[in-house]
Amino acid sequence: MTRLDRLLRPRSIAVVGGGAFATNVVKQSLKMDFAGDIWPVHPTRSEIEGVSAFQSIADLPAPPDAAFIGVNRFATIDILRDLSAMNAGGAISFAAGFLEADDPDGPRLQRELIEAAGDMPVIGPNCYGLINYADGALLWPDQHGGRRLTPGTRGAAIITQSSNIACNLTMQRRGLPIAFLMTAGNQAQTGLSEMALGLIEDERVSVLGLHIEGFDSVPGFERLAARARELNKPIVAMKVGRSEQARAATISHTASLAGSDAGSDAFLKRLGIPRVHSIPAFLETLKLLHGVGPLAGNRLSSMSCSGGEASVMADAADGRAVTFPPLTLAHRAEIKETLGPLVAVANPLDYHTFIWNDEPAMTATFAAMVSGGFDLNMLVLDFPRTDRCSDADWWPTVRAFEAALKANSARGAIVASIAENLPEETADDLFARGIVPLHGIEEAMEAADAAAFVGQAWRDPSSTPFGRRGGPAKPGRSGGEASAHNPHSASLGSAPLPLKGGEERRPLDEAFAKSLLASRNLPVPPGCRVSSAQEALSAAQSLGTPVAVKALGLAHKSEHGAVRLNLRTPDEIEAAATALLPLGTGLYIERMIEGAVAELIVGVTPDPVFGALLTVGSGGVLVELLADSRTLILPATHDEIEKALRFLKLFPLLDGYRGRPKADIAAAIDTILAISDFVVENADRIVELDINPLIVCAQGTFIADALLVGDFETLEKTA
């Protein structure tokens, strides 16, 4: 049981207000044949939509399980107080003008709303509410395009932070059965993760879809992901905020903390929640996960009667985790026996039109193809428009595919290359046959990618939503629980270090930063601080050449010409030292590392939602240009770091590209893990750390440059 149970699955609904929106709630619940009680509340009207009305909340025959409050923002607060006092199950606050509004009264009214509600759950304010298609309960102030869920069946639960997107989702004609659709509003008291936990517990929910503008609670989402695995109910997210414009729109619309996009990506990956980037892909992924669940692997098959379609399918998988693996010789021979001599057998398969409308022949070919143990079998099939054409010849193909899947206990989807070429009634029929209808080739591939990701995440014993190395998250790691009455009031991550007295956040100079890292047994090349050209010559003689000479006190030395590399002779070293001394606060002389295989960047930055973020990528002077990086949330595990490195475009170079020496990848992982441990252990001191490059050699790694920003006094005492 959750505190949202009565609200989500009500047996009685109070509707407060007499305007068009409140009237629509009564109308839509009646239209959906809601079997419970509907109690309109209005001070002067005797009935609404033919249902007898009550003059006040106090006149209701019993505490309602759910209430829709469709009055202005000031009256909303009084209504909430009355509902809470009578132990109502929960309320939808429709009115806008609270914290999300650019209004001086907004913050005060939101505080008053939270106080008035007490422990009674409130969804909103500034939201449309809830559609329960499983029970026909609609706390929804507008028309919608959905239908009651058939008894004994399951469907998707969807939560969105946009009421308009929610309306649009109800109008989809793609065959996705929906059990619940809910809007979150500005989450004054009840956050997105709590709503999701309440929905996912319902046995009529098969999959959960989240349109996310901001995360209400990091621990809440961790609990949600863990519970989803326990219930075998996958989650798919459409997280907005990749662009600056999207982030600005998010802040103006909700008051949520959007978090950095890289942090959001890393957080969702850690939770085993795939992220899609469009509404069509969101719907198709929900359909695939509803129909077949997470995929056991990433091996796909494709069949079509067109070479053009086979090529488009192959291209759509390029660069994705899902693949169309080549057929074995034995498998090719088995398929070849069912087709004519002119057909080239491959995966994707163009089976030509020689067997079109020959159901036994197509059944034999399809059965031979799907017998290969693929994780998902796709059949490309666009249906004709029936207002001008006949689709009679398409159904033998459907029946043949259905028989082939059943004979091999295989999972399958029919993919329409053009979305409108798969009508809703046809999609419904395919679902009834155990075949997932997918609209659009790119969307189908994105859905397959997401389903394979969930399957891999759930199988991986090292993958866990909680904390580090399999342990539960500590309460303090992400700032603790959000307030029960305001999920945005608590810090959800390690905020940037507030330095005393407005002190400028300047980096420690490289000499001190490296001495600090070396004291933690991190691999720093031999080096020392000097203050003259003569001291530089003496230091170079002691360290051994070649050396690097750097001006201290500059954050980005290469941009200021403050670095000289690979210096071997006394004249080179003296000239470099003389030239660089005026640029900074002294010089740093360091033994050059030879035999580099590759250069990495390892950076740690704070995020207001997720805490410290670790970025690993291609390093050196081209770091921004290459944009080849992966971001992880700290603390990170050995496996997470290894996976991040393997995803880099640079990784083939680390792995001995075209006969080059292989890098010491194990040492690189150990060093990055040690760096992340250093940051976690000093989280209250460090604001930012940037190591670029981390030089990876055939044996060992070396921190060639380090930029560290933090509490100077505290760090000096711990060095």
N, C-alpha and C positions, 0 to 999 in steps of 0.2 A: 504494500500500500504506500502511496505517496500523498503528499498534502494536496496534490492537484486532482486526485481521482474524481471527486464529486464534480469539479468544474469541467473536466475533460469528458466525462461520461454521465451527464446529468439525467435525473429523472424528473426534475422540475426546473423551469426556466422563468425567471422574472425579467421583464423587459421594461426599463424605466425611460419614459419620454414619449412624446406624441408626434414628433416630427417624422419626416420621411424615412430617416435611417432606422429609428426605433420601430416604426411600423413595418419596415421591411423584414426585421428580425422575426416578428410574428408571422408575417406572410410566408417567409421561406421555410420556417419550421413546419408550418401547416402543409405547405406544398411537398415537403419531404416526408410527410406522414410520421412526424415525431409522436411516439406513443405516450410520452410523459405529459405532465401538466405545463401549460403556458399561462403565465400570470402577468398581463400588462399592468403597468402602474402609471396612472396619470391623475392629477388632481381634479380635472373637470370632465374628462371623457368617460362615458359609461362602458364603451366597448372599443376595441381596435381589431379590425379585420374579422369582426363577428365574435370575438372572444371578450367575455366580460372583463372589465378593468377594475382595479383597486385604486383607491384614492391616494394611498401612501404605503410605504414599506411596512409600517406597523399593522396595516390591515391584511397583510398576506396570511393565508391559512397555516403556513409553516415556513421555516427557513428554506429558501430556495437553494438547490444545489449549485446553480449558476445564475448569474445576473448580467444582463447587458445594460450598461449605463449610457444612454444616448442623450445626455443633457450637457449644458455648458460646463466649462472647467470649474467654475466656482461652486455650482450646485453639485457637481460630481463628488466633491470632498464630503459634503454632508450626507449624500446617499451612501457612500462607502462606509462612513462611520455607523450609520444605521444598520447596514448589512452585516458589518463585522460584529456589532453588538448582539445581533440575533443569531450569530453562528451560521451564516450563509457559507456555502461551499467555496465560493470564489466569484470574481467579477471581471468583466471586460470593460476597460475604461476607454471609450471611443474618443472623447474630446482631446483636442490638441491644445497647445499653449502652455506646456509645462517646461521641463528642462531643455527640451529639444528646440524650443522657440527662441527667437531673438527678442526677448521680452524681459524687462527687469523684474516682473512678477513671477516669471517661470520657475526659477530655483526655489523661491519660497513656497509656491503652490505645490511643487513636487514634494518638498519636505512635509507639507501638511497632508498631502495624499498618502504618503507612506505612514505617517502617524495615524491617520484615520483608519487605514486598512488593518493595522495591527498584524495579527498572524494570518488573517484571511488572504489567500493568494489573489493578486491582481495582475492581469495581463494588460500591458500598455503603460501609460496612456498613449494616445495618438496611434491607435491600431484598429483594424477592422474586426479582429477577434478570431473566432474558431468555427470551423465546419467539421462536424463529426459525421462522416458519410456512413459509418458503421451502424449508428443508432438513429440517424436522421435528425440529430440535434444541431441546429444552426444558430449560433450567436453571431450572426453575419448580417450586416446592414445593406446588402446590395444583392443584385442578381448574381448567379454563378452558373457555370456550365457543367457541373458534376452530376453524379447520380449515386443513389444508394448503393452501398456495397452489398453484393449478393450474400445472404446468410451462409455461413460455413466457409466463406472464402477470406482471403487476406489481401491487403493492399499496402501502398506506400503511405508513410506519414511524412508530411513536409512542413517545415517551419521556415518562414521568410521574414526578414526585417522590413519588407516593403509590401504594403497592402495592395498596391497596384499590380505588382508582380504576382502576388497571390491570386488576384482576380484573373489575371491572364493564364495562370497555371490551371485554373479550373476549366478553362476553355480549350485545353489541349484535346486533339483528336487522334492521339497516337496510341490509344489502347491501354494507357497506364491506369490500373485500378488504384484509386486513392481512398484510404481509410480515414485519414485526418489531414486537414490543412489548417495551419495556424499562423497568425502574424504575431510579431513580438513587440512592435512599438518601441518605445525608448527604454523598456525594461527597468522601470523605476524601482520595482520591488521584486519581481520574479524574472530571473535571467533566462537566456536562451538554453543554457545547459540543463537547468531544472525542468523547463518545458519539455525538452527532448527526452530526459529521463522518464518523465511522466508518460509520454507517448510510447516509448519503446517497450514499456512493460506490457502493453496491450497485446493479447495473443492474436488479434486480428491485424497486427502490423507486421509486415515482412521485411521492410527496408526503411531506412530513415534518410530523408534528404534535407540538408541545411543550406539555406542561402544566408551567408554570414557577412555582415558589415563589420562587426567587432565582437571579440570574445568577452563574455561577461565574467568568466571565472576559469582560470587555468585548472585548479583542482576539480571544478565541476565538469569540465570537458574530459579530464582524465578518468573520472568516475564513469562518465557516459561511455567512453570508448571501451573501458573494461567490461561494463555491463553488456554492451553490444556483442562482444566476443562470447560472453557467457551464454547469451541468448541466441547466438548464431544469426544476428541481424545486422548486416553491414550498413555502414553510414557512408554517404557521399556528400561532399561539400562543394558549393560554389562560393568561394571567398572573393569578394571584390576588394579593390584597393591597390591594384598593381600600379596604376597611374597616379600622378599628383592630383589630377582633376577628380578621380574617383575617391581619393582619400578626403579631399575637400568636401565633396558632396556627402560623403558618409558622416563627417563630423557635423555638418549643418543639418542632416536629417535625423540623427539619433543621439548624440551625446555619448555614444559608445567609444571605447578605446579601440581603434582599428588595429594598432600594432603594425610593425614593419611587415612588408610583404614577404621578405626573406624569412623573417621569424614565423610568420603564419605558415609558410610552406614547410618549414622544418618541424613546427609543432604538429601539423596535420600528418606529416609522414611518420613522426614518432608514434602518433596515436593509431596508425593504420587506417587513416581516413583519406581516400583519394580525393584530389581536388580537380575539378573541371572548370572550364573558363567560359562557358556559354550556356544559355538556357536550353537550347536543343540538346546539347551534350549532357546536361544535367538530367533531363527527362529520359534520354536513351539509356544512361547509366542506371537510373532507378529501375527502368524496365528490365534490363539485363540481370541486375542483381535480384529483382523480384522473381524473375522467371527461373534462373538457374543458380543464383547465389554466387559466392566467390569462386573463381576458377582455380582448378588444381594446379595449373601451370600456365605457360604463355604460348603453347603450340596451337595454332589455328589452321583450319582448312577452309578453302573457298572453292565454290563451284558456280559456274555461270555458263550460259550458252553463247557467250560472246568473248572473243579475245580482248576486245576493248575493255570490257568490264573486268576481266581477269587482270589486266595491266593496271587499271585504276585501283583495284583492291591491293595489288602488290605494292604500288606506290604509297598507298595510305598507311601501310604498316612500316614504311621506312622511317627509321629514327625512333621507333617505339620499342617498348619492352616485348610486346607481342610480336610473333613472327609466323611466317608460313614456311615451316621447315621442308627441305627437299624430301621427296618420297624415296623410300628404299627401293632397291631393284625388285625385290619380291612383291612389294606393295604396288609398284608401277605395273608389273606384269599382271597382277590380279585385276587392276582397273582396266588395263588394256584389253583383256579378254571380253569385257562387256561393251567395248566400243569398236568402231570401225578402224581400218588401217590408216585412215587419213588424219586421225586425231592424235596430236602430240600430248602425252600424259605428263602433267606437272602439277605443282601446287603453288599458286591457284590453278584450278583446272578449268579449261574451256572445253566443255563436252560437246560443243557444236549443236547444230539443230537436227542432226541425223536421227536422234531418238526423241525429238520433241513430240509430245502428245502420245507417246508410247509408254504407258504407265509401267508395265512389267520391265521394259528395257531401262527406263530411268531408275526404277527401284533397284535393279541390279547394279547400275553404275554408282548410284548414291550410296548404296550399302557397302560396296567395295571401297569407296573413298573414305567413309566415316569409320570403317573398321580399323583405321590406323591409330586409334587411341588418342586423337586430338582432344585438347581441352575444350574447344568450342568449334563447331562446324557451321560454316556460313554458306547460305545459298542466295546468290544475288537474283532477285526476281521483282521487277517492276510490273504492277498490274495495270491493265488498260482502264481508261475512264469508262464507266458503264453507261453513262448518258449518251455516248456516241458509238461505243464499241461493245463487244462481248468478251467476258473474261472466262468463258467456259473452258477454253483450252489450257488455262493456267492451273486449274485445280488438279489435274492428273500429276502435275509437277509437285504440288503441295502434298498430295497423298503419298507420292513416291518418297519424298523427303521424310515425311512423318513415319512411314514404314521402315525406312532405313535407320532412322534414329532409334526407334523402338527395338529393332532387331539387334542393335549393337549397344543398347543402354547408353546412348550418346546424347550429349547436349547440342542443341542446334538453334540457329536463328536465321530467319529470312530477312535479307537486307534489301531495301529499296534504294536505288541510287538517287532518286528524287523523292523527297518526303511526301509530296502529294500523290505519288503513285502507289501508296499503300493506305487505302481508306480505313476509317475507324472500325467499320463493321468487319473488314477483313482482318485487321489487327486483333479484334476480339476473337475471331474464329481461330486464328493461329495460336493465341494463348490457350484456348480451350484444347487444342491438339498437343500442347506441350512444347510449342515452338515460339521463340521470342520474336516478335515483330520489331525490326529496327529501321528507323527512318534516317537515311543518309549514310553514305559510306564513311566519311570522316567521323561523324558522330558515333557510328558503330565501332570504329576502331578505338576511339577515345573511351567508349564504354568498356570494350574488351580489355584495354590497358588498365582501366580502373579496377575491373573485376579481378584481373590477374594480380594487381598490386595488393588488393585486400587478401586474396588467397595466400600470397607469399608472406604478408605481414602476420597473418594469423598462424601460419605454419612455423614461423621463425621463433624458436624458443628464446632468442636473445632480444626479440622485439617486444617491448612492453611499454604501455603508456605511463608507467610509474617510475620516476626516479632513475637511479643509476644501477647498472649491473643487476637488474632484476628485483631490486628492493623497492618498497613503497616510497612515494614521494614524501619528503619530510615537510611538515606544515610550513616551515619558514622558507622553503626553497623558492616558491613563487609568490611570496608575500602573504601567505596564509589564505584563509577563506575570505571571500568577499563578504561584506556585511549582508546579513539576511534581509535587511531592509533597503539596502542600496548596493547592488553588486559592483558599482563603479567607485564606491567610496574607498575601497581598500586598494593598496598597491598590489598589483598582480605580478610584479617582477622586480628585479634589482634596478632601481632607478639610478641615473648618473649620480656620482658622488657629489654632494653639495659642499664645495670647499668653503672654508671659513672666511667671513668678512668680504665676500665677493671676490676672493682671490682668483686671478686669471688661471684658467686650466691650461697650463703650459706643460709640455712633456719634460720628463727628466732627461738630462743629457745622456747621450749614448753610453758614455763611460760608466756612469753610475747605474744605468738600466742593465747593462751587461754584467756588471759586478753582482747585481742583485740576482739576475738569472743564473749566473755561474754558481752563486752560493746555494742555489736549489738544485745543483747537479745537472743543469741544462747545458747542452753542448755549445759553448761559446768559444770561438777561436782565441788564442792568446793575444792580449792587447793591453795597452796602458795609456793613461792620460799624460800629455806633455804640454809645455807652455812655450817652447822655443824650437827653432830649427836644429840647434845643437842637441837638445834633448831628444828630438825626433831621430836624429842620426844614431844616437846612442841606443835608443829603444829598438830601432830597426836591427842594429847589430846584435842585440840581445835576443830578439824574437826570431831572427833569420828571415831572409828575403825569399820570395817577393812579399811586399807589404802593401797595405792600403793606408792612405793618410786622409783623415776626415776632419772637417771643422765641426766642433761641438756647439750645441745650442741652437741648431736649426732642425726643424721638424722634417722637411723634405729636402735633403741635401742635394740630390741630383738636379732639382729645379734651380738651385743657386750655384751650380758648378762647384759644390763644396766637397767633392770626393775625387781623389786621384787613386787609380788602381794599378796593380801589377808593377809596382816600382821596385827596381832591383839595384840600381847603382846609387852611391852616395850623392852624386850630383842631382839625380832624379828626385831623391827623397828630400834633399835640402831645398830644391826649387819648389817642390810641391808644398812643403811646410811653410816656406816664406810667403807663397801666394795665398795660402788658405788661412793663415793666422789672423789677418784683419777681418775675416768674415764672421767669426764666432767668438766663443768664450774660451777657446783653447783648442788643442788638437787631440785626436785619438789615433794612435798607431796600432795597426792590427795585422797579424800574419794572414796573408792571402791563402784562401783554400783552393787547392788545385785538384783537378780530376772531377769537377762537377758533372753530374749526369743531367740534372734538371734543377730548376729553381721554383720553390713554392712560396706563396704568401700564406701566413697564418695570422689571422686577426681576430680580436675579441672586442665587441662593442656592446654597450648596454641597450636594452629594449624595455620600454615602459610596461609591456604586457608579459613578456616571456623571460625577462631577466637577461643574463649574459648570452650573447650569440657568438658562436665560433664559426668563422669563415675560412675555408681552405680552398686554395685555387692556384692557378698558374701565376708565378711571381715574377719579380724583376721589373724592369722599366716599362714593360708592355702590359702591366696588370689591368689597367683600365681599358686599354684597347682590346685585349683578348676577351675580357668579361667571361672568363672560364673559372667558375667557382661554385662551391656548394656551402650551404649554411646549416649548422647544427645548433641545437639548444644545449647549453651546458647544464649539468655535467653530461659529457658525451662518453660513449663506450668505445672500446677497441673496434668492435664490429662496425659501428656507425662511422667511425673515422676511415676504416678501410673501404667501406662502400662509397663514401664521399670521394676518396682518391680514385677509385675505379671508374667513377662516373665522369671524371674530368677528361676533357679533350687531350690534356697533357699526358694522361696515363700511359698510352703506348710508348712514349719516350721513357717513362720510368721503367717500363717493362722490357726495355731493350729493343727499341724500334729499328728494324732493318739491320740487325747485327750489331747495333751499338751496345755498349756495356749496360747491364741491368743495374738499376738503382737499388740501394738497400731499403726496400719498401718497409720491411719490418722495423728498421731503425726510424724511418720517417713516421710511422704510426706511433711508435713508442714516444718519440719526441713530441708529437702533437698532443698525445694523451697527457704527457708530463706538463706541457704548457697549459692545457685546460685545467689540470689539477692545481697548478700554481695559481691560476686565476680564481678558481672556486675557493681555494683555501684563503685567498686574500680579497674576497669579494667586497669587503667593507673598505678596502684601501684603493683598489684599482678602478679607474674609470674606463681606460681604453688601453689596449695593447696591440701593436702592429709589428709583426716580424716579416720583413721583406728585404731580401729573400732568406728563406730557409734553404740552404744549399744541400741537396741530396747527392751523395757520392755513391760509388760502388760499395763502399764500406763506410757507414756512418753518415751523420748529418751535422750541419753546423749553422748556427744562427749568425748570419753575416751582418744583419742590421736589425735594430730593435728600437721601436718608438713606444714609450711607456708613459701614460698620463695617470696621475694619482695623487694621493696625499703625501706630499714631500716629506713632511716631518715624520710621519708614522713609518714610511718606507725606509727612511734613513736609519731609523732605530732598529728595524728588523733586518737590515742588510748584513 
